[in-house]
């Protein structure tokens, strides 16, 4: 049972990191920074591959992947909003 819980948490973390990479990938594409976008694109596949191999073993880990995907995207977008507000405040 402890192995299942630890793997569940690992899948959440790996998928959160993958979605952080996705979000930053799109930000870098929007900024027209091709090398940085390419690096984030590579990281997407690294963390996604780890996640997929885990939920292929046990499909109940898909729920962990969903949780991680939400957290990764949500936290990255919130961070970007705060960063942009701070930058805007410093310019004034």
N, C-alpha and C positions, 0 to 999 in steps of 0.2 A: 504493500500500500504506500509506503514512504517513497519508493521508487516511482510509482505512478504520480504522486503529488509533485515530486521534484521535477519529473519530466514535463508535467503539465505547466509548471511555473517556467521551466526552460523554454517551452514552446511559446508561451506568452511573451517572454523577453525577446526571443529570436524574431518573432513576427513583429513585435513592436519596433525592433531595430530595422527590420526590412521595410516597414512602412515609414519610418523616419527617413530611410534612404530614398524611398519613392518620393516623399514630399520634397526633400532637398534636391532630388534629381529634377523635378519639375520646376523648382525655384531657379536652379542653375540654367535650365533650358530657357526659361523666360528671360533671364539675365544675359542670354547668349554666351554663356561660358562653357564652351564645348569640352574642354579637358576635365573640368570639375564635374560636369554632367556625366561624362564617360566614367569617371571614377565612381560616382554614386550609382550609376547603372550596373557596374561590376559588383558593387557591394550588395545591391538588390538580389542578384542571383546567388551570391554566397549565402546570405542569411535565409533566403527563401528555400534554397536547396536543403539546408539543415532542417527547416521546419517541415517541408514536404516529406522528407524521409521519416520523420517522427510520426506524422499523422497517417502515413501509409502503413505503419506498423499497427496503429490503433486509431481508428477513426474518431474516437471520442476526443482526441487531441484537436480536432477541427474547431471545437468550441474554444479551446485555448488560443488557437490561431486567430479566431474572430475577435476575441478580447484584445489580443496583442495588436491586431491591425487597427482597431479603433483607437487604442491608447497611443500607438505610435503616431498616427496621423493627427489626432486631436492635440497631443502635446506639442508636436512640431509646429502646427498652425498657430497655436496660442503663443508659443515662443516667438514666432515670426511677427505676430501682431504686436507683442510687447516691444520687440526690437525695433520695429518700424515706428511705433509711438515714441520711443526713447530718442531715436534719430531725429524725428520731426521736432521734438521738444528742444533738443540741443541746437537745432538750426535756428530756432526763433530767438 
